[in-house]
Amino acid sequence: MTVASAAVPPARFSAQIRSHALQTRIMELILERGLDVGDALPTESELSAELGVGRNTVRESLKVLQALGVIEIRHGFGMFVAPNNFSALVSGLTFRGRLSLRHKGEEAMELIDVRQALESGLIGSAIDLLTEEHLADLKSSMEAMQAAAAQGEPLAEHDAEFHRKLYAPLNNELLINLMDVFWQVYRQIHEALGSGPVNLEEQARIHWDIYEAVANRDKALAAERLQRHFDGIRQKLKDVASA
């Protein structure tokens, strides 16, 4: 196949531009009308008339916006502004991460770098806002992880819960959602590769060390132990990717 024959035909390229422009216009319409999560959108017919395009064209753009998590379509009820939904981001990052394993997993490593930057950069602020109630909740999560490790049970959910509670004092929903995204991506990559033997007690001990630093409100030590934790994750990914 020649380069010329593989190129996107001009007509199709123009159609893609128009489709993207229509998707943007629908999102702008949602904002202009002050619609919020759960609010109903105009019907396909109303959007078609207002935007001056055919219903089929509107329908295709709405399907794209649904895939992006902007709207949700409830058949028989209508279309609504979607709640926070990061499933499309999870799918995309998981694909890129798994694809990158063909060339030393560079993008998968970059995902870990971003997660570490988020957590290490905000641990000091989380400690500043830490209450005794938060600390007791974090300790309870830590004890559940230790008990699971002693029983030889998987720690994945305990691990994720510990990190959520670690940053709960910030009351930052976007941060928690992003952390969940990175966690889901990392877990799916490992499940696809097969993670090999895991030292559960060592995993629990690493998290206990982080908990101790946080409980003592030692910001520098907490950041240092978080870095050690993420260095371990990187090494595991390297080992699995090179196996």
C-alpha positions as CSV (number, residue, x, y, z in Angstrom):
1,M,0.0,0.0,0.0
2,T,1.4,3.4,-1.0
3,V,1.4,6.4,1.2
4,A,-1.1,8.1,-1.1
5,S,-3.5,5.2,-1.0
6,A,-3.2,5.0,2.8
7,A,-3.9,8.7,3.4
8,V,-7.3,9.8,4.7
9,P,-9.4,11.0,1.7
10,P,-10.0,14.8,1.9
11,A,-13.8,14.4,2.1
12,R,-13.5,12.0,5.1
13,F,-11.0,14.3,6.7
14,S,-13.4,17.2,6.4
15,A,-16.2,15.1,7.8
16,Q,-14.0,14.3,10.9
17,I,-13.4,18.0,11.4
18,R,-17.1,18.8,11.2
19,S,-18.0,16.0,13.6
20,H,-15.4,17.3,16.1
21,A,-16.8,20.8,15.7
22,L,-20.3,19.5,16.4
23,Q,-19.2,17.7,19.5
24,T,-17.6,20.8,20.8
25,R,-20.7,22.8,20.0
26,I,-22.9,20.4,21.9
27,M,-20.6,20.7,24.9
28,E,-20.7,24.5,24.7
29,L,-24.5,24.3,24.6
30,I,-24.5,22.3,27.8
31,L,-22.4,25.0,29.5
32,E,-24.3,27.9,28.0
33,R,-27.6,26.5,29.3
34,G,-26.2,26.0,32.8
35,L,-26.9,22.3,32.7
36,D,-25.4,20.2,35.5
37,V,-24.8,16.6,36.3
38,G,-28.0,14.6,35.9
39,D,-29.8,17.4,33.9
40,A,-31.6,16.4,30.7
41,L,-30.3,17.6,27.3
42,P,-32.5,18.7,24.5
43,T,-33.8,15.8,22.3
44,E,-32.1,14.8,19.1
45,S,-34.8,16.6,17.1
46,E,-34.3,19.8,19.1
47,L,-30.5,19.6,18.8
48,S,-30.8,19.0,15.0
49,A,-33.1,22.0,14.6
50,E,-31.0,24.3,16.8
51,L,-27.6,23.3,15.4
52,G,-28.8,23.1,11.8
53,V,-27.6,19.6,11.1
54,G,-29.3,16.3,10.4
55,R,-30.5,13.9,13.1
56,N,-28.1,11.2,12.1
57,T,-25.2,13.5,12.3
58,V,-26.3,14.6,15.8
59,R,-26.8,11.0,16.8
60,E,-23.2,10.1,15.8
61,S,-21.8,13.0,17.8
62,L,-23.8,12.1,20.8
63,K,-22.5,8.6,20.7
64,V,-18.9,10.0,20.8
65,L,-19.8,12.2,23.7
66,Q,-21.2,9.2,25.5
67,A,-18.0,7.3,24.9
68,L,-16.0,10.2,26.3
69,G,-18.1,10.3,29.4
70,V,-19.7,13.7,28.8
71,I,-23.2,12.5,28.5
72,E,-25.2,9.4,29.2
73,I,-28.0,8.0,27.0
74,R,-30.8,6.3,28.8
75,H,-32.9,4.6,26.2
76,G,-36.5,5.4,26.7
77,F,-35.7,8.3,29.0
78,G,-33.4,10.7,27.1
79,M,-29.9,12.1,27.4
80,F,-28.3,13.5,30.5
81,V,-25.1,15.2,31.6
82,A,-23.0,12.4,32.9
83,P,-21.4,12.3,36.4
84,N,-17.7,12.0,36.7
85,N,-16.7,9.0,34.6
86,F,-13.1,8.2,34.0
87,S,-13.7,4.8,32.3
88,A,-12.6,6.1,28.9
89,L,-9.4,7.5,30.4
90,V,-8.7,4.1,32.1
91,S,-9.2,2.2,28.8
92,G,-7.0,4.6,26.9
93,L,-4.1,4.7,29.4
94,T,-4.3,0.9,29.9
95,F,-4.0,0.4,26.2
96,R,-1.0,2.8,25.9
97,G,0.7,1.3,28.9
98,R,0.4,-2.3,27.6
99,L,1.5,-1.2,24.2
100,S,4.5,0.5,25.7
101,L,5.7,-2.8,27.2
102,R,6.9,-3.7,23.7
103,H,9.6,-1.0,24.1
104,K,10.7,-1.3,27.7
105,G,7.4,0.0,29.2
106,E,8.3,3.7,29.0
107,E,4.8,5.0,29.0
108,A,3.8,2.6,31.8
109,M,6.7,4.0,33.8
110,E,5.6,7.5,33.1
111,L,2.2,6.8,34.5
112,I,3.9,5.7,37.8
113,D,5.9,9.0,37.7
114,V,2.7,11.0,37.4
115,R,1.0,9.2,40.2
116,Q,4.1,9.6,42.4
117,A,4.2,13.3,41.6
118,L,0.6,13.7,42.7
119,E,0.9,11.7,45.9
120,S,4.4,13.0,47.0
121,G,3.5,16.6,46.1
122,L,0.3,16.5,48.2
123,I,1.3,14.4,51.2
124,G,2.4,17.4,53.2
125,S,-0.9,19.2,52.7
126,A,-2.7,16.0,53.6
127,I,-0.7,15.8,56.9
128,D,-1.5,19.4,57.6
129,L,-5.2,18.6,57.5
130,L,-5.0,15.3,59.2
131,T,-7.4,14.9,62.1
132,E,-7.4,12.1,64.8
133,E,-10.5,10.7,63.1
134,H,-8.7,10.5,59.8
135,L,-5.7,8.9,61.5
136,A,-7.8,6.3,63.2
137,D,-9.5,5.5,59.9
138,L,-6.1,5.1,58.2
139,K,-4.9,2.9,61.0
140,S,-7.9,0.7,60.6
141,S,-7.3,0.3,56.9
142,M,-3.6,-0.5,57.6
143,E,-4.6,-3.2,60.2
144,A,-7.0,-4.8,57.7
145,M,-4.1,-4.9,55.2
146,Q,-1.8,-6.6,57.7
147,A,-4.5,-9.1,58.6
148,A,-5.0,-9.9,54.9
149,A,-1.3,-10.3,54.3
150,A,-1.0,-12.7,57.3
151,Q,-3.8,-14.8,55.8
152,G,-2.1,-14.8,52.3
153,E,-5.0,-12.9,50.8
154,P,-4.5,-10.4,47.9
155,L,-3.8,-6.9,49.0
156,A,-5.0,-5.0,45.9
157,E,-8.2,-3.5,47.4
158,H,-6.6,-2.8,50.8
159,D,-3.7,-1.0,49.0
160,A,-6.1,1.2,47.0
161,E,-8.2,1.9,50.1
162,F,-5.1,2.9,52.1
163,H,-4.1,5.5,49.5
164,R,-7.6,6.9,49.2
165,K,-7.8,7.4,53.0
166,L,-4.3,8.8,53.1
167,Y,-5.5,11.8,51.0
168,A,-9.0,11.9,52.4
169,P,-8.2,15.0,54.5
170,L,-7.8,17.0,51.3
171,N,-11.4,16.5,50.4
172,N,-10.4,16.5,46.7
173,E,-12.7,14.3,44.6
174,L,-10.7,14.9,41.4
175,L,-7.5,13.7,43.1
176,I,-9.1,10.5,44.4
177,N,-10.6,9.8,41.0
178,L,-7.2,10.3,39.3
179,M,-5.6,8.0,41.8
180,D,-8.2,5.4,41.1
181,V,-7.5,5.8,37.4
182,F,-3.8,5.1,37.9
183,W,-4.5,2.2,40.2
184,Q,-6.9,0.5,37.8
185,V,-4.5,1.0,34.9
186,Y,-1.5,-0.4,36.8
187,R,-3.6,-3.4,38.0
188,Q,-4.9,-4.2,34.5
189,I,-1.4,-4.0,33.1
190,H,-0.1,-6.4,35.8
191,E,-3.0,-8.8,35.3
192,A,-2.3,-8.9,31.6
193,L,1.3,-9.7,32.2
194,G,1.1,-11.9,35.2
195,S,2.8,-10.3,38.2
196,G,4.7,-13.4,39.5
197,P,5.2,-14.2,43.2
198,V,4.3,-11.3,45.6
199,N,5.7,-10.8,49.1
200,L,2.5,-9.8,50.9
201,E,4.1,-9.1,54.3
202,E,6.7,-6.9,52.6
203,Q,4.0,-4.9,50.9
204,A,2.1,-4.5,54.2
205,R,5.3,-3.4,55.9
206,I,6.0,-0.7,53.3
207,H,2.6,0.8,53.8
208,W,3.0,0.6,57.6
209,D,6.2,2.6,57.3
210,I,4.2,5.3,55.4
211,Y,1.5,5.2,58.0
212,E,4.0,5.7,60.8
213,A,5.6,8.7,59.2
214,V,2.1,10.2,58.6
215,A,1.0,9.5,62.2
216,N,4.1,11.3,63.4
217,R,3.4,14.1,61.1
218,D,6.8,13.9,59.6
219,K,6.3,15.3,56.1
220,A,9.8,14.7,54.8
221,L,9.9,11.1,56.0
222,A,6.4,10.4,54.6
223,A,7.5,11.7,51.2
224,E,10.7,9.7,51.3
225,R,8.8,6.5,52.1
226,L,6.3,7.1,49.4
227,Q,9.2,7.5,47.0
228,R,10.6,4.1,48.2
229,H,7.2,2.6,47.6
230,F,7.0,3.9,44.1
231,D,10.6,2.8,43.3
232,G,9.5,-0.7,44.3
233,I,6.5,-0.5,41.9
234,R,8.8,0.6,39.1
235,Q,11.2,-2.3,39.8
236,K,8.4,-4.8,39.8
237,L,7.1,-3.5,36.5
238,K,10.6,-3.7,35.0
239,D,11.0,-7.2,36.2
240,V,7.7,-8.4,34.7
241,A,8.2,-6.5,31.5
242,S,11.6,-8.0,30.9
243,A,10.7,-11.5,31.9
